[in-house]
Amino acid sequence: MTIAEVLVATAIATGLVVTLAGVAEPLQGMFDGQLELADMHQRIRAGAHAIERHLLAARPPVLPYRAGARRSDPGLGIYYRDDTITLVSPSDDGAVTLDTYYLRPDAAAGTSELMHYDGLETDAPAVSHVVALAFEYFGADGLPLDPAALQDGPWTSADAATGVFDADLLRIRRVRLTLRVQAARTALRGPAGVLFTHGGTATSMARYLPDRVIRVDVAPRNLDAE
């Protein structure tokens, strides 16, 4: 081969390599995005299912705060949190069990974790990279209950496990759960705003993977109508 032929062949090969690299990078980004999207859907389903399962089995009262043997909110004078719920369920031995779900900040990840507390000693993460958790409460007429009315008395009690609570909590007939998760990888998140609660490092909209939100209304079976 002459020098000219070698140079031409080299130029063609270089062009092919550049072209293939240009095609491979978006494909790799798409592959990474699909894997992360599947993980986000799995996390949001797992969180919503866990809370919904305990909500369906709950008996009154539904408590909009943390209750149990450790760090109980009423002990601190707190009777309402919009991102926390404690569900009371009958156990096999006739006693009751408590299941609390709440958000705990995760400083290392710059986000929060959905936590599950069993009312005794176990307080463990349930779902990671949760950026929002909220609960709304509705009465028998289908209208939302004013949070102020759920924490100002009159006060009553059901048993030692639940302690004293606002009697208006017995009016709850339906609970609306809102759960929002984000992509774990910062490279798939753009600037903080409508699409992203916490911003990331993505510089191209082609790599954006916005937060995912699920909203579920649950009517616990054991909350008898008035």
Secondary structure as GFF3:
##gff-version 3
##sequence-region A 1 226
A	DSSP	alpha_helix	3	57	.	.	.	ID=ss1
A	DSSP	beta_strand	59	63	.	.	.	ID=ss2
A	DSSP	three_ten_helix	73	76	.	.	.	ID=ss3
A	DSSP	beta_strand	84	90	.	.	.	ID=ss4
A	DSSP	beta_strand	96	106	.	.	.	ID=ss5
A	DSSP	beta_strand	111	117	.	.	.	ID=ss6
A	DSSP	beta_strand	123	138	.	.	.	ID=ss7
A	DSSP	three_ten_helix	147	150	.	.	.	ID=ss8
A	DSSP	beta_strand	155	157	.	.	.	ID=ss9
A	DSSP	beta_strand	164	166	.	.	.	ID=ss10
A	DSSP	three_ten_helix	167	171	.	.	.	ID=ss11
A	DSSP	beta_strand	174	181	.	.	.	ID=ss12
A	DSSP	three_ten_helix	186	188	.	.	.	ID=ss13
A	DSSP	three_ten_helix	205	207	.	.	.	ID=ss14
A	DSSP	beta_strand	212	218	.	.	.	ID=ss15
###
